[in-house]
Amino acid sequence: MNQHDLKNPHKELRSLLGTRFSTDDTVRDTHARDASHHQGALPNAVAFPKTNIEVSETVKICAKYNIPIIPYGTGTGVEGAAVATEGALCIALNEMNRILSVNADDRDVTVQAGVTRLQLNKHLVQLGTELHFPVDPGADASLGGMAATRASGTSAVCYGTMQDNVLGLTVITADGTVVRTGSRARKSAAGYDLTRLFIGSEGTLGIITETTLKLARLPEAIASAVCAFPTVDAAVNTVIELMGAGVSIARIELLDKLQMDAVNKYSGLEYEVAPTLFFEFHGSTHTVAESSKIAGTIASTHGSGDFRWATDETERKRLWQARYDSYYAALNRRPGSVGYVTDVCVPISRLAECIAKTKTVLKSSNLSATMLGHVGDGNFHVVFPLEPGNKDELAEAQQISEQIVDFALKMDGTCTGEHGIGIGKRAALKKEQGEAVELMRTIKHALDPQNLMNPGKIFL
């Protein structure tokens, strides 16, 4: 649609949103991409609605003029799900940032989509509820975006992913209808599970504007530790044995030698430069002490070094912030680089094999890459810092990613444990899901016949 054709829809959108509708080049550029290397076009404009009605009316205008819609949260994704499409309107949800209700007795909360996880947890502390929202992808992502991408993260091994912690949604469909799915009840047998349909749909079926979430009680005791190992195999086998023994672990993260070196330099730490596990234990004082003891015993049988403990809250936060900053630490190894990151997830019993095969491929590559992962649930990531615009490097990183996906699929795993499909994993989805992708297309067409909702994502 050319600028002349945009005159009427822009006029209607300005009438609806006033100054919260922008065609400014800087605003458009800010909302054109996510945290990855993926490139797209500038959206024609950016809308900043504050209510369900404003989102609904915005969508109706787009449907009237056949304008593609790109929902946008915090832009922290890495597979291009929020990258703009030619001629699109970006609907930025960051001003929909109200916490609508907290139900402490029932341990649930309803929030607008733009509320971030740190904002929510800070609010819960201020209320004195002794509750928290435990799904932790590392980045301070928006909760609507986390639902849309089926996010998980460091604590998923204990608390589950977004699909385990969302009770209900408010969604604006492609024709502007406001749909509410689920309820605050902890179970239901009422019809199709539409909540799970929209979770992980990456904005291709509708725009999530509100989420009702489960909350968890803050644990009585927390202890964190860092432990180095002689090899990645030794660290991974420790994880497999710990999970098999039923040890209660809230987080267990693996960083390889290169990633630990990057973290030390980026975060000003002095940990041993070796394959390392980050642990965190939650529970009663007795449970944490017992779990920590068992973990130490099992780790020592695999040649680990001593556990370096962090029980003080400030030290724990510093430790985990270093883990959260791993992606940027990896890019810092090559100043000015852009990130190509891939993730897969396999059954825990196949994790050591999948990582070993991945390491073999990386050793023969011209590219330098780091590895890290939420290994307690079989999920790991590889991060390539690439020279911007270097097509040869990008092609090699993509080829390696395809090989890693093939390893995972042959082990009954998945092409992505938490990053989603977006642009980057569309071919991998087809390889993994086969004819089921055609069923997904049928659902997409039924709900979005004009193909306006985040077009070009998920499907080739």
Secondary structure, DSSP 8 states (H G I E B T S, - for coil): --TTTTHHHHHHHHHHHGGGEE--HHHHHHTS--SSS------SEEE---SHHHHHHHHHHHHHHT--EEEESS---SSSTT---TT-EEEE-TT---EEEEETTTTEEEEETT-BHHHHHHHHHHHT--EE-----SS--BHHHHHHTT---TTHHHH--HHHHEEEEEEEETTS-EEEEE-SSS---SSS-HHHHHTT-TTSSEEEEEEEEE-EE--SEEEEEEEE-SSHHHHHHHHHHHHHTT---SEEEEE-HHHHHHHHHHHT----SS-EEEEEEEE-HHHHHHHHHHHHHHHHHTT----EEE-SHHHHHHHHHHHHTHHHHHHHTSTT-EEEEEEEE--GGGHHHHHHHHHHHHHTSSS--EEEEEGGGTEEEEEEEE-TT-HHHHHHHHHHHHHHHHHHHHTT-BS-SSS--TTTTHHHHHHHHTTHHHHHHHHHHHH-TT--BSTTSS--
